[in-house]
Amino acid sequence: MVREARYGVALTGAGVSTDSGIPDFRSPSTGLWAQYNPMEVASIEGFRNNPVRFYEFWRQRFAKLVDARPNITHKVFAQLEARGYVKCVITQNIDSLHQKAGSRRVLEVHGTYTRGICLGCKKTYSIQEIFNKVESHRVPLCDECNDLLKPDVVLFGELLTPDFESAFDEIERCDFLFVLGTSLEVYPVAGLVPHAKRRGAQLAIVNREATPFDRIADIAIHSELGPVMAELHRLLCT
């Protein structure tokens, strides 16, 4: 399927980055939302109501993203793109590990942790500038208008980034969709999968747990991603 695709597209979720030491969100026992209320620490309402609590929660987690390194899945996708098998990666992740691995066309539909934005005047800051302000003032405020600064990531209650429109266009073009490490429970991103299938694309899903769209997939593999990607690398990249 990968070899024969004229326009292959990948859709990746949090499970792609767990081998890089970044916890996922929705695993029943180990996911972040099994331990914390996302409406308090990951919604725009929670952010506005208690930015101190928000930054207390995310500060160390964002620091881990700075030190995280791409794993075999990120590296293999960069090679698949270089060989023309994959035209772009649509990711729900905010960690920029696909780019660190060498992928050139990455659509970040949930934003990126690497920068922040003022909620008022929309001035952008590096994430390090924001956390320097957190260190000294607890609540980071804009130098220009004194409004709140927020990491440029999509929180619950916010619209997706403009990359989502580009992702939809990619789904319209693709004849093969490769889905990895996502539960496919969060919309509107999950809706890209049945849309690709309706458009005639072949569909392969690799995820540790079953997803709602396994039944329409041409291939569904329930596995850790590392061994699957190692085998794919052996077959296609060596």
N, C-alpha and C positions, 0 to 999 in steps of 0.2 A: 504493500500500500504506500509506504513512504517513497520507494523508488519510482513508482508509476505516477505519483501525483504531479500534476502540472503546476499547482499552486497550493502548497501545503502551508497550513497555519497552525500554530500552537497556542493553547490556552492553559495557563499555569496558575496554581493556587498555592496556599500556604504550605502544603505538603512537600512542595519542591524544595523549600528552604529549611526543613527540619534537620536534614543532614548537615547543615551549616550551623547548627546550634540555635536556630530561631524557632521558638515554640509556635505551634499552630493555634487556632482560635477555637475550633469546634469539636475537637476530639472529646468523647464523653468524659474521660477521666483526667486527661492531661492538658486539654485545651484551656486557653486563658479564660474563656467564658464559662467554664465549669467552676472556676475559682473566684471570678469577679463579675460584678454586674456591668455589662457593657454600656448600659444607659448612664451610668455614673462616670465612667472613665473613657468612653469611646463614642459619645454622642455630642453633637454640637450644643444641645441644650445643657448637658452635663458640663461641657467645657465652659460655657458662658456662666453657668451658675456657680461653679467652683473651679476656676482655673488652677488654683494652688493644688487641689487634689489631683487634677488631670496631670499636671507636670510632675508631681510626686510619683505617680504611677508610671509615667512614660519615660522619665529621665534615664533610669538605668537600662530600660529596654531599648531605647534609642541608642544608648552608648554601645550596647552589644551589636547593633547593626553596623556601626562604624568599623568594628573589629572583625565582622563576619567575612568569611571567604567563600567563593563559589565552590559548590560540590560537583560531583560527576554529572548530575542532571544539567546544571547550568552550562558546564563545559561541553557536553555532548550537543546541546542545542546550538551553541555557538559554532560548532563544527558542521552541524547539519545545515545551518544557514550559509556558511562559507561554501559548502558543496552544492548549494542550490536546492536542497530538499525542503527547507523551510524558508518561507518568504518573510515572515515576521512572527514575533512572540507577543501575544496579548497576555498581560499578567495582572493578577489581582494583588500582587505583592508590592510593598513599598520599599523594599530593601536594596534595589538597584543591583542585585547580584547577577542578573542576566547581562547587564552592561559590563560589570567587572569581569565576567567570563569572556567577553568579546562579542556578544550579540550586538548587532548594529541597529536593527529595526525592532524596538521594544515599545509597546503601547502600554502605559501605566494608567490603567483606568481608575485606580484608587489613589493615585498621586505618588509622591516620593517623600521619604523622611529627610532627604538631603537639604531641603530648604524650608523656609517658613514664609508666611505672608501676613500682612497687617489686615485685620478685618475691616478697618476703616478705609484707608487710602490705597490699599493693595500693594504697598511697597514690599519687596521681597528681601529676605535675610537668609544667610546660611544658617543651618541648624546649630552650628557652633556659636554663632552670634546670639541666637535665642537662648541657648542654655547658659551662656555667659551672663545674660540678663537674669535668668532664673537663679543662678548662683548668688547674684548680688541683691536681687529685689524680690525673689520668689515668683512674682508675676511679671512676665516680659511685656513691655509696652513699646509702642512705635516711637522712634525718634522724631518723626514728622508730625504725627497727629495725636499721639498718646493713647491710641486705641490698642486693644489686645492683639498680640501676635500668636498665631496658631501654626503648627506644622502643616505643610502643604499636602495633607493627606485627607482623604474623604472619611468623614465621621458619619455615624448613623444620623439620619435626618438631613444630609447634604446630597446634592446632585453629584453624579460622577464627573470626572474630568472631561475636557474636550476630546481626549484620546478615545473615549468610548464611541464617539461618532466615527472616528477612523477605524476602530475595531469592527464596528458594524459593516463598514465598507469592505474590510478584509474578509469578513464572513461571507459577504455577498459574492466575493470573487473565488473563494477557496473551493477546491474539489476534494480536499482531505483535511480534516480537523483532528489534531492530536491533543487530547485533554489529559493533563497530569496534575495530581496532587490537589484536587479540589473536590469538595463535597457536592458542588453544584446545587447549593441550597439558597444562595444569595442572588437575588434579582436586582437589576436587570441582566447582570452578566450571565447568569445561568441560562437565560433565554436565548443566548447566542447559539447554544448547542442544538436544540431542536430546530432552530432557524436554518443552521447549516445543513442539517439533515433534510429538511424540506426542500432546500435548494439543490439537493442531489449529491452533497458531499459524502464521502466515506468518513466514518467516525471511529476513532480508537480512544478508549478511556483507560488510563492506568491510575488506580487510586487504592489506598490501603483498604478502605471500606467501600461497600456498594454505594452507587449514586442513583438518583431518580431516573437517569437516562441510560443506564446500562442496557435496558431492554431494547433501545433503538440503536445501540452501538453495533458496528460490524465486529469489533473486538473489544472486550472488557476484561481487564486483568486486575485482580485484587492482590496487590503485592506492595512491598516496599519498593520505592523507585530505583534505588541504587543498583540492585541486580539486573533489573529490566534494562536500564540505561547502559550498563556495562555490556550486556549482550547485544544491544542495538549498536553500540560503538564498534564492537567486534565485527558485526555483519556489514556495517555501512561505512565505517571510517578508517579501517585498517587495510 
